[in-house]
Amino acid sequence: MIKKSLMGLSAGEISALIEPEGFLLKHAVSVAQSIYKKGASDFELINKIPGKLKALLKANFTPGILQPAASELSADGTIKYLFRTPDGRAFESVFIPDKKRNTVCISTQSGCRMGCSFCLTAAYGFHGNLSAGEIVNQVLSIPEAGKVTHVVLMGMGEPMDNLDNVLKACEIMTAEWGLSLSPRNITVSTVGITHGIERFLADCECNLTLSLFSPFTDERKVMIPIETLYPVNSIIKLLRRYPLKKKRRISLAYMMIKDLNDTDRHLAELKAITSGSRIRVNLLPFHPASNGIKSLSSSERMMFFKHNLVISGISASIRKSRGADISAACGLLAAGLK
């Protein structure tokens, strides 16, 4: 008999499984908390449930914690983890330690089908969606799990292309019976699927980042094919008018490439689409991939962009590159996968 994994289930769903045997919601909450807060890989380690329930769980279920298959350490302390599902699908996540925060960047799919030309994950191809349990497991199963303060769904895959499982994973990560992370410490990144963004904003309180690349439609189509179906101008309008709760953040990720999207013309349009809004701009260094693009914007040019955005009243920052030497930086995941 194949045992059902509890990883990825809510306390209510676990309760529905054990209630027919006479057990209560409080028992399900204890099980969920032991798995999600303590990373319990053995039901015997759960103290607050009856012995009969432990026996039931052992006979029919598994906690579902999947350990990384391999890891790689960067010179800057970043650690990349490789995971494989039981059916062989590979995906990666990245732990990024910092002085005041420890972030884990997790994947939502094995590969990706968006076809963005600046991203090596696209070259790896699409190998399937990850379940909510497989998404959450990337936070729980790494050795640094107890140190994690922030989670970004910016790894392999397009979250809006696997939205049901992403929303379920966010529920688990923010629930009191789950990881108890603040929604303000979780950010989901997308290249822009309009109906998915609308549903995400309505059904989830976590932050959202839109990968822009260029504010001009004709240029964006070349690098981000989904632009043809979901024009970014319409998405920006949606983001500008969406009412945000206190401290919830909507951002644009702007990967800068010399002479391609870092000109004065691009800066002017970037200011035009964000001025007067609460949208933040995160400027990212480009990491050369196997697409013929070699020229990175200089640090001086990135600072010029940031300065001009800030003096225009637009919140802006430059994201520091981490883990590039082990292909763990933005756009490089799956570089070593076969």
N, C-alpha and C positions, 0 to 999 in steps of 0.2 A: 504494500500500500504506500502510495506517495503521500507524504505528510504535507499539510497545508502550511504555508509560511504566514506568520502573524505580522511580519515586517510589512509596513504599508497599510495596515488596518487601523482604524480609529478605535477608541475605547468602546464606542457604541457598537461597532461591528464585532469586536471581540466579545462583548456582552451577548450579542445575538447568537454567537456560537456556543457559549457555555450556559446560557439561561435555560435551555431545555433540560439540562442536567441539575437544575436547582440552584445554580450559582447567581450571584447578584452583580449589579453594575459596579459596586465598589471593588469586587474581586477583579473585574475586567480592567478597572482603572489601575489597580496595583500591578497587573500584568503589563499593561501598556507603559506605565512609568518605569518598571524594571527594565523593559527592553529599550525604550527611547532615552531615558535619563541615565541608566546605569550600564547599558550595553550588555544586558544579561544574555548569555549564549546557552544557558542551561536553566530549565524551569525549576530545578532544585534550589537555585540561588535566590528565588523569590520568597521572601520571608512572610509576607502578609496575606498569604492565601492558604486554604486548607490542603492537607495532604491528598485528599481525594481529587481536588482540582489539579494538583501537580501531576498526579497519575493520568488524569484525563488528557492534559496537555501533552505530556510525554508520549502518550499512545497515538495521538492524532495530529499533533502540530509540531512545528519547529519555530524557534524565534526568528529565523531567517537572516541572521547577520552573516554577510558574505565578506570574508577577509580579502584585502588586496592581493593580487597575484604577483605583483612586483612593485618596486619603488625606485626612485632615482633622486639624488640630492644635488641641488644646485650650489654653486659657489656662494650665492647670496643667502643660503639657508632655506630657500623654497624647496618643497618636496613634491614630486609628481608621483601619483599612484595609478597603477594599471589594474583594472578590474575585468573579470570575465564572468559572464552569466553561465548558468549550468548548460545552456545550449551553445555556448562558445562565442557569443557576441562580446566584443571588446569595447571598453570606454575608459576614459581617464579623468582624474580629478587632481586638483593642486592645492596644497596647503601652503599658505603665505604668511609667515610669522612677521610681526612688526612690534614696535615698542608698546603701543597702546591697544592694538587690536590684532587678532589672529583670524584670518579669513580662509575659508575653504571654497574654492571655485569648483562647482560640480557640473556634471553633464546631465542632459535630459534625454539624449538619444545616443545610440551607437552610430557614430558618423552623423551625416546631415544631408538633406536633399535640397538645400536652398541654392547651392552652386555659386556662392560668393567667391569671386576670383582672388581676393586677397587672403583667403583662409585655407590652410592646408587640410582642415577637417573635411572640406568639400571634396578635395581630391581623394580622400579615403573612401568616399561614397556613403550610402545610407544602408545600415544593417538592422534597423529596427528601433522602435520606441523603448524607453526604459519604463518599468512600472514605478508607481509611487514608492514602493519599498526599495527598489534599486536606486532611486534618486536619493532618498533619505539615508540609505545605508552608507553612502559616500561620506556623510558627515559623522556617522556613528562608529564606523569600523576602523578608522585610522587611529594610530597610537595617540595622536594629538587631540582626539575627540573632546576631551575634558577642557581643553584650552580654547576651543572655537568660540569666538564672539560674533563673527559675521559670516554670512553665507551669500555667495553670488552664484546665480544660475547662468553662468557665462562660459561654461565648458563646451563640450561637443554637443551639437544639436541645436535646433530652434524650438525654444519652449512653447511658442504658440502653435507649433505643429504637433504638440503632444500635451495639449492644455489640460485635459481631464486629470492626467497623472501629475502634472505640475501643480495644479490647484490643490490636489489631495496631499502632495508632499509639503506644500506651504502650510496647509492646515495642521499637519502633524508637527512640523517644525515650530509652529507658534502656539500650539495648544498647551494648556497647563498639564495635561496628562502626557504630552509629547516632549519636545525638546525645550519648550518654554522660551524660545528666542523671541525678541521683539520683532514685529513686522518691519520696523524701521531699520533693522539690522540684516534684512534679507532683500536682495535686489535681483530681479529677473530681467534678463536682456533679450531683445528681439531685433530682427532686421525689419520687421513691420508686416504683420498680417492683421489687417484692420479689425475684422470681427473678433479675432482672438484678443487683441488689445482692449477692445470695448468690454468683452466679458471679463477679462482679467481685472481691469480697473473697477468693475462693478462688484465682482465676487471675492476679491482678495485685497488686503490692506498693505501688502508688501510694496516696495519701491519698484519702479520700472525704468529701464534704460533702453533707448532706441538707438541702434547702430546706424548712423547717418551716412558717413563717408563723404557725401557731397550734398549741398543744398539744392543742386540743380538736377532736375529729373533726367535730362539726357545723359549726363555723366554718371548718375547713380545707376541707371539701367545697365551700363556696361559692366559695372562691378558687382551689382546686387540685382540679379534677374527678377526677383520678386517685385521690384519696383513697377514692372509692367502691369501686374495685377493689382497692386496696392500702392498707388502713388503717395510718396512721402508728404507731399503738400497737404493732402487730406488728413493724414495722420497727425501732422504738426497742428493743424487746426483743431483736431479732436483733443490733443494734449493741452493746447492753450486754454480751451474753454472748460476742461474737466475740473470740477471743484475738488480741491485737495484738502484732506484733513490735516491737522497740525502735524508738522514734521515729516509727512509723507513726501517723498522726493520723486520727481520725474526728471530724467536726464537725457542728454544726447551724448553718445559716444562718438567722438570725431577723431578717426585715425588719420594722422597727417603724413602726406607723401609729397616730397619736394616737387614743385612746379605742376603738380597734378591737382591738388586741392588745398594748397596753402598760399594762394595768391591773394592780393588785396580784394579782388572781385569776390572770392569765396568768403573772405572775412566780412565784407559788407553785407552779403546775403545771409550769412550766419547771424549777424547782429539783427538783421531785419526780421528774421523768422522767430527770434527768441526775445526781442525787446518787449518790455512791458508784461512779460509772463514770469511764472515761477520756475520755468525750465532751466535746469543747470546744464552747463556744457563741460564735459570731461574730454580734454585733449589727450590723445594716446599716441605714443611713438609707434611707428610702423615697424613690423618685424618681417624682413624680406622672406618671401616664400618662393616656391618654384613657379612663378608666374611672370618672370622677366622684369619685375619692378625692383629696382635696386636702391633708389635714392630716398633716403630718409630726410624729413624736414629737420633742419638744425635746431638745437636747443634754443638758440636765439630767436628763431622764427616762431617756435612754439610759445616762448615767453611773450613775443610781440602780439600774438593772437590773444593770449590770456589777458595781457595788460589792456588791450583795446576792448575786449569784452567786459572786463571788470569796470573800466571807467565809463562804459556805456550803461552801467547798472545791471549787467548780466552776471550771475554767479558762474564762475569758471575755475577750473583747476587743471593741472597737468598730472596725469597718472604716471607714476614711476614704473618702469619696466622691471619685471621680476621673472627669474627662471628661464631666460632666453637660451642660456647655454645648455639646457636639457630639454629644449622645445616645449617649455611649459608656459610661455608667455602667450598673450592674446593672438589668436590666429594660427598657432603652431601645434595645437593638440592633434594627435594622431599622426604626427610626422614620422614616427618610428614604427607605426603599426602596419601589419601586413594582412 
